[in-house]
């Protein structure tokens, strides 16, 4: 969520990125159900994650947060395999919430729960990343 990117690419770049993601959503919608070798939950989650990042970089935080939350939900569908991408989506949601929307308390709550979940799932490094962001937000 660096300011420089927003100004370098502008609204046209944001619109182009969102158009690409809409096409990616359409491709995913066309994938036959029951495909064993294709994790639709992951790809759907990544599309939401990327859309959240694009919107956040454009300063459209009110739109970015629901996309990050959709990414979290989609990755949760992956069960154990979805824990790490879910943790990353939580990290981005907390950044949007804490930095973009100035809702630090909500971001801290989100990070605390996600860190505990990562530790319970056996991902201490992911929990450490979430804890470091929580500490950074708390110290402001």
N, CA, C and O atoms as a GROMACS GRO file, in nm:
protein
  560
    1UNK      N    1   0.081  -0.116   0.000
    1UNK     CA    2   0.000   0.000   0.000
    1UNK      C    3   0.087   0.125   0.000
    1UNK      O    4   0.071   0.215   0.082
    2UNK      N    5   0.175   0.126  -0.092
    2UNK     CA    6   0.265   0.240  -0.104
    2UNK      C    7   0.200   0.348  -0.187
    2UNK      O    8   0.138   0.322  -0.290
    3UNK      N    9   0.216   0.471  -0.142
    3UNK     CA   10   0.156   0.584  -0.210
    3UNK      C   11   0.208   0.599  -0.353
    3UNK      O   12   0.132   0.634  -0.443
    4UNK      N   13   0.336   0.573  -0.376
    4UNK     CA   14   0.395   0.593  -0.507
    4UNK      C   15   0.327   0.514  -0.617
    4UNK      O   16   0.311   0.564  -0.728
    5UNK      N   17   0.287   0.394  -0.588
    5UNK     CA   18   0.220   0.312  -0.688
    5UNK      C   19   0.089   0.373  -0.734
    5UNK      O   20   0.056   0.372  -0.852
    6UNK      N   21   0.015   0.426  -0.640
    6UNK     CA   22  -0.116   0.482  -0.672
    6UNK      C   23  -0.099   0.594  -0.774
    6UNK      O   24  -0.176   0.601  -0.870
    7UNK      N   25  -0.001   0.679  -0.755
    7UNK     CA   26   0.017   0.791  -0.844
    7UNK      C   27   0.080   0.750  -0.977
    7UNK      O   28   0.051   0.810  -1.080
    8UNK      N   29   0.165   0.649  -0.975
    8UNK     CA   30   0.232   0.608  -1.098
    8UNK      C   31   0.134   0.542  -1.195
    8UNK      O   32   0.142   0.567  -1.316
    9UNK      N   33   0.044   0.460  -1.146
    9UNK     CA   34  -0.047   0.388  -1.234
    9UNK      C   35  -0.181   0.458  -1.250
    9UNK      O   36  -0.245   0.443  -1.354
   10UNK      N   37  -0.224   0.531  -1.152
   10UNK     CA   38  -0.347   0.608  -1.161
   10UNK      C   39  -0.472   0.523  -1.173
   10UNK      O   40  -0.469   0.400  -1.163
   11UNK      N   41  -0.582   0.592  -1.194
   11UNK     CA   42  -0.712   0.526  -1.203
   11UNK      C   43  -0.718   0.430  -1.321
   11UNK      O   44  -0.783   0.325  -1.313
   12UNK      N   45  -0.653   0.465  -1.430
   12UNK     CA   46  -0.655   0.377  -1.548
   12UNK      C   47  -0.589   0.243  -1.517
   12UNK      O   48  -0.639   0.138  -1.557
   13UNK      N   49  -0.477   0.247  -1.447
   13UNK     CA   50  -0.411   0.122  -1.409
   13UNK      C   51  -0.496   0.039  -1.315
   13UNK      O   52  -0.501  -0.083  -1.326
   14UNK      N   53  -0.562   0.106  -1.222
   14UNK     CA   54  -0.651   0.036  -1.130
   14UNK      C   55  -0.764  -0.031  -1.206
   14UNK      O   56  -0.795  -0.148  -1.184
   15UNK      N   57  -0.826   0.044  -1.296
   15UNK     CA   58  -0.937  -0.011  -1.375
   15UNK      C   59  -0.892  -0.130  -1.460
   15UNK      O   60  -0.964  -0.229  -1.472
   16UNK      N   61  -0.773  -0.119  -1.519
   16UNK     CA   62  -0.720  -0.228  -1.601
   16UNK      C   63  -0.698  -0.353  -1.516
   16UNK      O   64  -0.734  -0.463  -1.556
   17UNK      N   65  -0.638  -0.335  -1.400
   17UNK     CA   66  -0.615  -0.449  -1.310
   17UNK      C   67  -0.747  -0.513  -1.268
   17UNK      O   68  -0.758  -0.636  -1.266
   18UNK      N   69  -0.845  -0.432  -1.234
   18UNK     CA   70  -0.975  -0.486  -1.194
   18UNK      C   71  -1.044  -0.559  -1.309
   18UNK      O   72  -1.113  -0.658  -1.286
   19UNK      N   73  -1.026  -0.511  -1.430
   19UNK     CA   74  -1.081  -0.580  -1.548
   19UNK      C   75  -1.016  -0.718  -1.565
   19UNK      O   76  -1.085  -0.815  -1.595
   20UNK      N   77  -0.886  -0.725  -1.547
   20UNK     CA   78  -0.817  -0.854  -1.558
   20UNK      C   79  -0.868  -0.951  -1.451
   20UNK      O   80  -0.889  -1.069  -1.479
   21UNK      N   81  -0.888  -0.901  -1.331
   21UNK     CA   82  -0.937  -0.987  -1.224
   21UNK      C   83  -1.080  -1.032  -1.249
   21UNK      O   84  -1.117  -1.144  -1.214
   22UNK      N   85  -1.161  -0.946  -1.310
   22UNK     CA   86  -1.297  -0.986  -1.345
   22UNK      C   87  -1.295  -1.099  -1.449
   22UNK      O   88  -1.375  -1.192  -1.442
   23UNK      N   89  -1.203  -1.090  -1.544
   23UNK     CA   90  -1.190  -1.198  -1.643
   23UNK      C   91  -1.143  -1.327  -1.575
   23UNK      O   92  -1.188  -1.436  -1.610
   24UNK      N   93  -1.052  -1.314  -1.480
   24UNK     CA   94  -1.005  -1.432  -1.407
   24UNK      C   95  -1.120  -1.496  -1.330
   24UNK      O   96  -1.130  -1.618  -1.322
   25UNK      N   97  -1.207  -1.414  -1.271
   25UNK     CA   98  -1.325  -1.466  -1.202
   25UNK      C   99  -1.414  -1.544  -1.298
   25UNK      O  100  -1.468  -1.649  -1.263
   26UNK      N  101  -1.430  -1.492  -1.419
   26UNK     CA  102  -1.514  -1.559  -1.519
   26UNK      C  103  -1.454  -1.694  -1.559
   26UNK      O  104  -1.527  -1.791  -1.577
   27UNK      N  105  -1.323  -1.700  -1.572
   27UNK     CA  106  -1.257  -1.827  -1.604
   27UNK      C  107  -1.282  -1.927  -1.492
   27UNK      O  108  -1.313  -2.043  -1.519
   28UNK      N  109  -1.268  -1.884  -1.367
   28UNK     CA  110  -1.291  -1.974  -1.254
   28UNK      C  111  -1.435  -2.023  -1.249
   28UNK      O  112  -1.462  -2.138  -1.215
   29UNK      N  113  -1.527  -1.935  -1.284
   29UNK     CA  114  -1.668  -1.974  -1.284
   29UNK      C  115  -1.697  -2.081  -1.388
   29UNK      O  116  -1.793  -2.157  -1.375
   30UNK      N  117  -1.614  -2.088  -1.490
   30UNK     CA  118  -1.634  -2.186  -1.597
   30UNK      C  119  -1.568  -2.320  -1.568
   30UNK      O  120  -1.590  -2.416  -1.642
   31UNK      N  121  -1.488  -2.329  -1.464
   31UNK     CA  122  -1.422  -2.455  -1.431
   31UNK      C  123  -1.527  -2.554  -1.382
   31UNK      O  124  -1.605  -2.523  -1.292
   32UNK      N  125  -1.531  -2.672  -1.442
   32UNK     CA  126  -1.629  -2.772  -1.399
   32UNK      C  127  -1.610  -2.808  -1.252
   32UNK      O  128  -1.497  -2.819  -1.203
   33UNK      N  129  -1.719  -2.827  -1.182
   33UNK     CA  130  -1.710  -2.864  -1.041
   33UNK      C  131  -1.650  -3.004  -1.029
   33UNK      O  132  -1.668  -3.089  -1.116
   34UNK      N  133  -1.581  -3.025  -0.922
   34UNK     CA  134  -1.522  -3.155  -0.897
   34UNK      C  135  -1.386  -3.178  -0.960
   34UNK      O  136  -1.336  -3.290  -0.959
   35UNK      N  137  -1.325  -3.075  -1.016
   35UNK     CA  138  -1.190  -3.089  -1.073
   35UNK      C  139  -1.093  -3.121  -0.960
   35UNK      O  140  -1.072  -3.039  -0.871
   36UNK      N  141  -1.035  -3.238  -0.964
   36UNK     CA  142  -0.948  -3.283  -0.856
   36UNK      C  143  -0.811  -3.216  -0.857
   36UNK      O  144  -0.752  -3.196  -0.751
   37UNK      N  145  -0.761  -3.184  -0.973
   37UNK     CA  146  -0.626  -3.129  -0.983
   37UNK      C  147  -0.622  -2.977  -0.985
   37UNK      O  148  -0.519  -2.918  -1.017
   38UNK      N  149  -0.732  -2.913  -0.950
   38UNK     CA  150  -0.739  -2.768  -0.956
   38UNK      C  151  -0.809  -2.717  -0.831
   38UNK      O  152  -0.926  -2.747  -0.807
   39UNK      N  153  -0.738  -2.640  -0.750
   39UNK     CA  154  -0.792  -2.587  -0.625
   39UNK      C  155  -0.864  -2.455  -0.652
   39UNK      O  156  -0.805  -2.347  -0.642
   40UNK      N  157  -0.991  -2.465  -0.686
   40UNK     CA  158  -1.069  -2.346  -0.717
   40UNK      C  159  -1.072  -2.252  -0.597
   40UNK      O  160  -1.066  -2.130  -0.615
   41UNK      N  161  -1.082  -2.306  -0.476
   41UNK     CA  162  -1.085  -2.222  -0.357
   41UNK      C  163  -0.961  -2.132  -0.350
   41UNK      O  164  -0.970  -2.015  -0.312
   42UNK      N  165  -0.845  -2.188  -0.386
   42UNK     CA  166  -0.721  -2.112  -0.380
   42UNK      C  167  -0.722  -1.999  -0.484
   42UNK      O  168  -0.693  -1.884  -0.452
   43UNK      N  169  -0.756  -2.033  -0.606
   43UNK     CA  170  -0.756  -1.932  -0.713
   43UNK      C  171  -0.859  -1.823  -0.687
   43UNK      O  172  -0.833  -1.706  -0.712
   44UNK      N  173  -0.975  -1.862  -0.637
   44UNK     CA  174  -1.077  -1.762  -0.604
   44UNK      C  175  -1.026  -1.672  -0.490
   44UNK      O  176  -1.044  -1.550  -0.494
   45UNK      N  177  -0.962  -1.733  -0.392
   45UNK     CA  178  -0.906  -1.654  -0.283
   45UNK      C  179  -0.798  -1.558  -0.330
   45UNK      O  180  -0.790  -1.444  -0.284
   46UNK      N  181  -0.714  -1.605  -0.422
   46UNK     CA  182  -0.607  -1.519  -0.474
   46UNK      C  183  -0.664  -1.404  -0.557
   46UNK      O  184  -0.609  -1.293  -0.554
   47UNK      N  185  -0.772  -1.428  -0.629
   47UNK     CA  186  -0.834  -1.318  -0.704
   47UNK      C  187  -0.887  -1.211  -0.609
   47UNK      O  188  -0.868  -1.092  -0.632
   48UNK      N  189  -0.952  -1.255  -0.502
   48UNK     CA  190  -1.000  -1.158  -0.402
   48UNK      C  191  -0.883  -1.086  -0.336
   48UNK      O  192  -0.888  -0.964  -0.315
   49UNK      N  193  -0.778  -1.161  -0.304
   49UNK     CA  194  -0.659  -1.103  -0.241
   49UNK      C  195  -0.597  -0.996  -0.332
   49UNK      O  196  -0.566  -0.886  -0.287
   50UNK      N  197  -0.580  -1.030  -0.458
   50UNK     CA  198  -0.521  -0.933  -0.553
   50UNK      C  199  -0.611  -0.811  -0.570
   50UNK      O  200  -0.562  -0.698  -0.579
   51UNK      N  201  -0.742  -0.834  -0.575
   51UNK     CA  202  -0.834  -0.722  -0.589
   51UNK      C  203  -0.826  -0.631  -0.466
   51UNK      O  204  -0.830  -0.509  -0.478
   52UNK      N  205  -0.815  -0.690  -0.348
   52UNK     CA  206  -0.800  -0.611  -0.225
   52UNK      C  207  -0.674  -0.525  -0.231
   52UNK      O  208  -0.677  -0.408  -0.194
   53UNK      N  209  -0.565  -0.583  -0.278
   53UNK     CA  210  -0.439  -0.508  -0.288
   53UNK      C  211  -0.450  -0.395  -0.389
   53UNK      O  212  -0.405  -0.283  -0.363
   54UNK      N  213  -0.510  -0.422  -0.504
   54UNK     CA  214  -0.526  -0.319  -0.607
   54UNK      C  215  -0.610  -0.204  -0.553
   54UNK      O  216  -0.574  -0.087  -0.567
   55UNK      N  217  -0.722  -0.237  -0.491
   55UNK     CA  218  -0.810  -0.133  -0.438
   55UNK      C  219  -0.743  -0.055  -0.326
   55UNK      O  220  -0.759   0.067  -0.318
   56UNK      N  221  -0.669  -0.123  -0.241
   56UNK     CA  222  -0.600  -0.054  -0.132
   56UNK      C  223  -0.493   0.041  -0.186
   56UNK      O  224  -0.479   0.153  -0.138
   57UNK      N  225  -0.419  -0.005  -0.286
   57UNK     CA  226  -0.317   0.081  -0.344
   57UNK      C  227  -0.378   0.202  -0.413
   57UNK      O  228  -0.311   0.304  -0.430
   58UNK      N  229  -0.503   0.190  -0.454
   58UNK     CA  230  -0.574   0.303  -0.514
   58UNK      C  231  -0.640   0.391  -0.409
   58UNK      O  232  -0.703   0.492  -0.441
   59UNK      N  233  -0.625   0.353  -0.282
   59UNK     CA  234  -0.685   0.431  -0.175
   59UNK      C  235  -0.833   0.404  -0.155
   59UNK      O  236  -0.901   0.480  -0.086
   60UNK      N  237  -0.883   0.296  -0.213
   60UNK     CA  238  -1.025   0.261  -0.205
   60UNK      C  239  -1.044   0.156  -0.096
   60UNK      O  240  -1.085   0.043  -0.122
   61UNK      N  241  -1.014   0.197   0.027
   61UNK     CA  242  -1.009   0.105   0.140
   61UNK      C  243  -1.143   0.044   0.176
   61UNK      O  244  -1.150  -0.071   0.217
   62UNK      N  245  -1.252   0.122   0.161
   62UNK     CA  246  -1.386   0.069   0.192
   62UNK      C  247  -1.423  -0.046   0.099
   62UNK      O  248  -1.501  -0.134   0.137
   63UNK      N  249  -1.369  -0.046  -0.022
   63UNK     CA  250  -1.393  -0.156  -0.115
   63UNK      C  251  -1.290  -0.267  -0.096
   63UNK      O  252  -1.320  -0.385  -0.119
   64UNK      N  253  -1.171  -0.231  -0.054
   64UNK     CA  254  -1.062  -0.328  -0.039
   64UNK      C  255  -1.087  -0.425   0.076
   64UNK      O  256  -1.059  -0.544   0.062
   65UNK      N  257  -1.138  -0.376   0.188
   65UNK     CA  258  -1.156  -0.463   0.305
   65UNK      C  259  -1.250  -0.581   0.278
   65UNK      O  260  -1.216  -0.693   0.314
   66UNK      N  261  -1.367  -0.559   0.217
   66UNK     CA  262  -1.452  -0.676   0.188
   66UNK      C  263  -1.386  -0.777   0.095
   66UNK      O  264  -1.410  -0.897   0.105
   67UNK      N  265  -1.303  -0.729   0.004
   67UNK     CA  266  -1.230  -0.822  -0.084
   67UNK      C  267  -1.130  -0.904  -0.004
   67UNK      O  268  -1.117  -1.024  -0.026
   68UNK      N  269  -1.060  -0.840   0.088
   68UNK     CA  270  -0.966  -0.914   0.173
   68UNK      C  271  -1.041  -1.016   0.258
   68UNK      O  272  -0.994  -1.128   0.277
   69UNK      N  273  -1.156  -0.978   0.307
   69UNK     CA  274  -1.236  -1.072   0.387
   69UNK      C  275  -1.288  -1.187   0.302
   69UNK      O  276  -1.299  -1.300   0.350
   70UNK      N  277  -1.320  -1.161   0.177
   70UNK     CA  278  -1.359  -1.269   0.086
   70UNK      C  279  -1.242  -1.362   0.058
   70UNK      O  280  -1.261  -1.482   0.044
   71UNK      N  281  -1.122  -1.306   0.049
   71UNK     CA  282  -1.002  -1.389   0.031
   71UNK      C  283  -0.983  -1.480   0.151
   71UNK      O  284  -0.952  -1.598   0.136
   72UNK      N  285  -1.001  -1.425   0.270
   72UNK     CA  286  -0.988  -1.505   0.392
   72UNK      C  287  -1.087  -1.621   0.388
   72UNK      O  288  -1.049  -1.736   0.415
   73UNK      N  289  -1.211  -1.593   0.356
   73UNK     CA  290  -1.316  -1.696   0.353
   73UNK      C  291  -1.287  -1.802   0.247
   73UNK      O  292  -1.305  -1.921   0.271
   74UNK      N  293  -1.241  -1.758   0.130
   74UNK     CA  294  -1.212  -1.855   0.024
   74UNK      C  295  -1.097  -1.947   0.064
   74UNK      O  296  -1.104  -2.068   0.040
   75UNK      N  297  -0.993  -1.892   0.123
   75UNK     CA  298  -0.879  -1.975   0.164
   75UNK      C  299  -0.918  -2.069   0.278
   75UNK      O  300  -0.860  -2.177   0.293
   76UNK      N  301  -1.013  -2.028   0.358
   76UNK     CA  302  -1.059  -2.115   0.465
   76UNK      C  303  -1.122  -2.242   0.410
   76UNK      O  304  -1.118  -2.347   0.474
   77UNK      N  305  -1.179  -2.233   0.291
   77UNK     CA  306  -1.238  -2.351   0.225
   77UNK      C  307  -1.132  -2.458   0.198
   77UNK      O  308  -1.165  -2.575   0.184
   78UNK      N  309  -1.006  -2.418   0.191
   78UNK     CA  310  -0.898  -2.512   0.163
   78UNK      C  311  -0.853  -2.592   0.283
   78UNK      O  312  -0.762  -2.674   0.272
   79UNK      N  313  -0.916  -2.569   0.397
   79UNK     CA  314  -0.878  -2.644   0.517
   79UNK      C  315  -0.733  -2.617   0.553
   79UNK      O  316  -0.686  -2.503   0.548
   80UNK      N  317  -0.663  -2.722   0.590
   80UNK     CA  318  -0.523  -2.711   0.632
   80UNK      C  319  -0.436  -2.650   0.521
   80UNK      O  320  -0.346  -2.572   0.549
   81UNK      N  321  -0.463  -2.686   0.397
   81UNK     CA  322  -0.384  -2.632   0.285
   81UNK      C  323  -0.404  -2.483   0.267
   81UNK      O  324  -0.321  -2.416   0.206
   82UNK      N  325  -0.513  -2.430   0.318
   82UNK     CA  326  -0.544  -2.289   0.302
   82UNK      C  327  -0.495  -2.199   0.413
   82UNK      O  328  -0.512  -2.078   0.406
   83UNK      N  329  -0.434  -2.257   0.516
   83UNK     CA  330  -0.397  -2.176   0.633
   83UNK      C  331  -0.295  -2.067   0.602
   83UNK      O  332  -0.312  -1.954   0.648
   84UNK      N  333  -0.193  -2.096   0.528
   84UNK     CA  334  -0.091  -1.993   0.501
   84UNK      C  335  -0.143  -1.882   0.410
   84UNK      O  336  -0.122  -1.765   0.441
   85UNK      N  337  -0.211  -1.913   0.298
   85UNK     CA  338  -0.266  -1.802   0.220
   85UNK      C  339  -0.374  -1.727   0.298
   85UNK      O  340  -0.393  -1.607   0.277
   86UNK      N  341  -0.445  -1.796   0.386
   86UNK     CA  342  -0.544  -1.729   0.471
   86UNK      C  343  -0.475  -1.630   0.562
   86UNK      O  344  -0.521  -1.517   0.578
   87UNK      N  345  -0.364  -1.670   0.622
   87UNK     CA  346  -0.289  -1.582   0.712
   87UNK      C  347  -0.241  -1.457   0.638
   87UNK      O  348  -0.246  -1.347   0.693
   88UNK      N  349  -0.197  -1.473   0.515
   88UNK     CA  350  -0.153  -1.358   0.436
   88UNK      C  351  -0.270  -1.266   0.406
   88UNK      O  352  -0.256  -1.144   0.410
   89UNK      N  353  -0.386  -1.321   0.376
   89UNK     CA  354  -0.504  -1.239   0.351
   89UNK      C  355  -0.546  -1.164   0.478
   89UNK      O  356  -0.590  -1.050   0.471
   90UNK      N  357  -0.532  -1.228   0.592
   90UNK     CA  358  -0.560  -1.161   0.719
   90UNK      C  359  -0.463  -1.045   0.740
   90UNK      O  360  -0.503  -0.938   0.786
   91UNK      N  361  -0.337  -1.067   0.708
   91UNK     CA  362  -0.236  -0.961   0.724
   91UNK      C  363  -0.275  -0.839   0.641
   91UNK      O  364  -0.269  -0.726   0.689
   92UNK      N  365  -0.313  -0.862   0.516
   92UNK     CA  366  -0.352  -0.751   0.428
   92UNK      C  367  -0.481  -0.685   0.479
   92UNK      O  368  -0.492  -0.562   0.477
   93UNK      N  369  -0.576  -0.764   0.523
   93UNK     CA  370  -0.700  -0.706   0.579
   93UNK      C  371  -0.668  -0.617   0.699
   93UNK      O  372  -0.726  -0.509   0.713
   94UNK      N  373  -0.577  -0.661   0.784
   94UNK     CA  374  -0.540  -0.581   0.901
   94UNK      C  375  -0.469  -0.452   0.860
   94UNK      O  376  -0.490  -0.348   0.922
   95UNK      N  377  -0.386  -0.459   0.758
   95UNK     CA  378  -0.322  -0.337   0.708
   95UNK      C  379  -0.425  -0.238   0.655
   95UNK      O  380  -0.417  -0.118   0.681
   96UNK      N  381  -0.520  -0.289   0.580
   96UNK     CA  382  -0.626  -0.204   0.525
   96UNK      C  383  -0.706  -0.143   0.640
   96UNK      O  384  -0.735  -0.023   0.641
   97UNK      N  385  -0.742  -0.227   0.734
   97UNK     CA  386  -0.824  -0.184   0.846
   97UNK      C  387  -0.748  -0.085   0.935
   97UNK      O  388  -0.801   0.020   0.971
   98UNK      N  389  -0.626  -0.119   0.970
   98UNK     CA  390  -0.549  -0.037   1.063
   98UNK      C  391  -0.492   0.089   1.003
   98UNK      O  392  -0.495   0.195   1.066
   99UNK      N  393  -0.440   0.080   0.881
   99UNK     CA  394  -0.377   0.195   0.816
   99UNK      C  395  -0.474   0.274   0.731
   99UNK      O  396  -0.482   0.396   0.741
  100UNK      N  397  -0.548   0.204   0.646
  100UNK     CA  398  -0.635   0.273   0.552
  100UNK      C  399  -0.764   0.325   0.611
  100UNK      O  400  -0.808   0.435   0.578
  101UNK      N  401  -0.823   0.247   0.700
  101UNK     CA  402  -0.953   0.284   0.757
  101UNK      C  403  -0.941   0.338   0.899
  101UNK      O  404  -1.042   0.375   0.959
  102UNK      N  405  -0.821   0.341   0.952
  102UNK     CA  406  -0.796   0.392   1.087
  102UNK      C  407  -0.880   0.319   1.193
  102UNK      O  408  -0.936   0.381   1.283
  103UNK      N  409  -0.886   0.188   1.179
  103UNK     CA  410  -0.958   0.104   1.274
  103UNK      C  411  -0.858   0.008   1.339
  103UNK      O  412  -0.868  -0.113   1.322
  104UNK      N  413  -0.765   0.064   1.412
  104UNK     CA  414  -0.657  -0.017   1.470
  104UNK      C  415  -0.710  -0.123   1.566
  104UNK      O  416  -0.660  -0.236   1.565
  105UNK      N  417  -0.810  -0.091   1.646
  105UNK     CA  418  -0.862  -0.189   1.743
  105UNK      C  419  -0.916  -0.313   1.671
  105UNK      O  420  -0.892  -0.426   1.714
  106UNK      N  421  -0.989  -0.292   1.564
  106UNK     CA  422  -1.043  -0.405   1.488
  106UNK      C  423  -0.931  -0.486   1.424
  106UNK      O  424  -0.936  -0.608   1.420
  107UNK      N  425  -0.829  -0.416   1.373
  107UNK     CA  426  -0.714  -0.485   1.313
  107UNK      C  427  -0.641  -0.568   1.418
  107UNK      O  428  -0.600  -0.681   1.390
  108UNK      N  429  -0.626  -0.514   1.537
  108UNK     CA  430  -0.558  -0.588   1.645
  108UNK      C  431  -0.635  -0.714   1.682
  108UNK      O  432  -0.575  -0.820   1.702
  109UNK      N  433  -0.765  -0.703   1.690
  109UNK     CA  434  -0.848  -0.820   1.721
  109UNK      C  435  -0.834  -0.926   1.612
  109UNK      O  436  -0.820  -1.044   1.641
  110UNK      N  437  -0.836  -0.882   1.488
  110UNK     CA  438  -0.822  -0.973   1.373
  110UNK      C  439  -0.688  -1.045   1.379
  110UNK      O  440  -0.680  -1.166   1.360
  111UNK      N  441  -0.582  -0.969   1.405
  111UNK     CA  442  -0.447  -1.026   1.408
  111UNK      C  443  -0.428  -1.122   1.525
  111UNK      O  444  -0.362  -1.226   1.510
  112UNK      N  445  -0.484  -1.090   1.640
  112UNK     CA  446  -0.472  -1.177   1.757
  112UNK      C  447  -0.533  -1.313   1.729
  112UNK      O  448  -0.473  -1.416   1.758
  113UNK      N  449  -0.654  -1.312   1.674
  113UNK     CA  450  -0.722  -1.438   1.644
  113UNK      C  451  -0.648  -1.518   1.537
  113UNK      O  452  -0.633  -1.639   1.549
  114UNK      N  453  -0.601  -1.451   1.435
  114UNK     CA  454  -0.532  -1.521   1.326
  114UNK      C  455  -0.398  -1.578   1.372
  114UNK      O  456  -0.361  -1.688   1.331
  115UNK      N  457  -0.327  -1.505   1.456
  115UNK     CA  458  -0.200  -1.555   1.508
  115UNK      C  459  -0.221  -1.682   1.589
  115UNK      O  460  -0.148  -1.779   1.572
  116UNK      N  461  -0.321  -1.680   1.676
  116UNK     CA  462  -0.351  -1.800   1.757
  116UNK      C  463  -0.388  -1.917   1.666
  116UNK      O  464  -0.347  -2.031   1.690
  117UNK      N  465  -0.464  -1.890   1.563
  117UNK     CA  466  -0.503  -1.995   1.469
  117UNK      C  467  -0.381  -2.053   1.398
  117UNK      O  468  -0.370  -2.175   1.382
  118UNK      N  469  -0.288  -1.966   1.356
  118UNK     CA  470  -0.167  -2.013   1.290
  118UNK      C  471  -0.083  -2.101   1.383
  118UNK      O  472  -0.032  -2.205   1.342
  119UNK      N  473  -0.069  -2.058   1.506
  119UNK     CA  474   0.009  -2.139   1.602
  119UNK      C  475  -0.056  -2.276   1.624
  119UNK      O  476   0.012  -2.378   1.629
  120UNK      N  477  -0.187  -2.275   1.636
  120UNK     CA  478  -0.258  -2.401   1.656
  120UNK      C  479  -0.244  -2.493   1.535
  120UNK      O  480  -0.242  -2.615   1.549
  121UNK      N  481  -0.234  -2.434   1.416
  121UNK     CA  482  -0.223  -2.513   1.293
  121UNK      C  483  -0.078  -2.554   1.263
  121UNK      O  484  -0.052  -2.622   1.164
  122UNK      N  485   0.016  -2.512   1.349
  122UNK     CA  486   0.155  -2.551   1.330
  122UNK      C  487   0.232  -2.461   1.236
  122UNK      O  488   0.326  -2.505   1.170
  123UNK      N  489   0.194  -2.333   1.230
  123UNK     CA  490   0.262  -2.236   1.144
  123UNK      C  491   0.315  -2.120   1.229
  123UNK      O  492   0.266  -2.007   1.217
  124UNK      N  493   0.414  -2.146   1.312
  124UNK     CA  494   0.464  -2.041   1.402
  124UNK      C  495   0.526  -1.922   1.329
  124UNK      O  496   0.518  -1.809   1.378
  125UNK      N  497   0.586  -1.944   1.213
  125UNK     CA  498   0.646  -1.832   1.140
  125UNK      C  499   0.537  -1.736   1.090
  125UNK      O  500   0.554  -1.614   1.096
  126UNK      N  501   0.427  -1.790   1.042
  126UNK     CA  502   0.316  -1.705   0.998
  126UNK      C  503   0.259  -1.629   1.118
  126UNK      O  504   0.225  -1.511   1.107
  127UNK      N  505   0.250  -1.697   1.232
  127UNK     CA  506   0.202  -1.631   1.354
  127UNK      C  507   0.296  -1.518   1.394
  127UNK      O  508   0.252  -1.412   1.438
  128UNK      N  509   0.425  -1.541   1.380
  128UNK     CA  510   0.522  -1.437   1.414
  128UNK      C  511   0.506  -1.313   1.326
  128UNK      O  512   0.518  -1.201   1.374
  129UNK      N  513   0.478  -1.333   1.198
  129UNK     CA  514   0.456  -1.220   1.107
  129UNK      C  515   0.332  -1.141   1.151
  129UNK      O  516   0.335  -1.018   1.156
  130UNK      N  517   0.225  -1.212   1.184
  130UNK     CA  518   0.104  -1.146   1.229
  130UNK      C  519   0.126  -1.074   1.362
  130UNK      O  520   0.076  -0.964   1.383
  131UNK      N  521   0.202  -1.137   1.452
  131UNK     CA  522   0.233  -1.075   1.580
  131UNK      C  523   0.316  -0.948   1.563
  131UNK      O  524   0.296  -0.851   1.636
  132UNK      N  525   0.409  -0.949   1.469
  132UNK     CA  526   0.493  -0.831   1.445
  132UNK      C  527   0.406  -0.715   1.394
  132UNK      O  528   0.426  -0.601   1.436
  133UNK      N  529   0.312  -0.742   1.306
  133UNK     CA  530   0.222  -0.638   1.259
  133UNK      C  531   0.134  -0.589   1.373
  133UNK      O  532   0.110  -0.469   1.387
  134UNK      N  533   0.087  -0.682   1.453
  134UNK     CA  534   0.003  -0.643   1.569
  134UNK      C  535   0.080  -0.549   1.661
  134UNK      O  536   0.026  -0.449   1.709
  135UNK      N  537   0.208  -0.583   1.686
  135UNK     CA  538   0.290  -0.498   1.772
  135UNK      C  539   0.311  -0.360   1.710
  135UNK      O  540   0.306  -0.258   1.778
  136UNK      N  541   0.333  -0.358   1.579
  136UNK     CA  542   0.352  -0.230   1.510
  136UNK      C  543   0.227  -0.143   1.521
  136UNK      O  544   0.237  -0.023   1.550
  137UNK      N  545   0.111  -0.201   1.499
  137UNK     CA  546  -0.014  -0.125   1.509
  137UNK      C  547  -0.040  -0.079   1.652
  137UNK      O  548  -0.090   0.031   1.675
  138UNK      N  549  -0.006  -0.164   1.746
  138UNK     CA  550  -0.029  -0.133   1.888
  138UNK      C  551   0.060  -0.016   1.933
  138UNK      O  552   0.019   0.062   2.019
  139UNK      N  553   0.177  -0.006   1.878
  139UNK     CA  554   0.273   0.096   1.923
  139UNK      C  555   0.245   0.236   1.866
  139UNK      O  556   0.315   0.331   1.901
  140UNK      N  557   0.147   0.248   1.782
  140UNK     CA  558   0.116   0.379   1.723
  140UNK      C  559   0.036   0.465   1.817
  140UNK      O  560   0.001   0.578   1.783
   0.00000   0.00000   0.00000
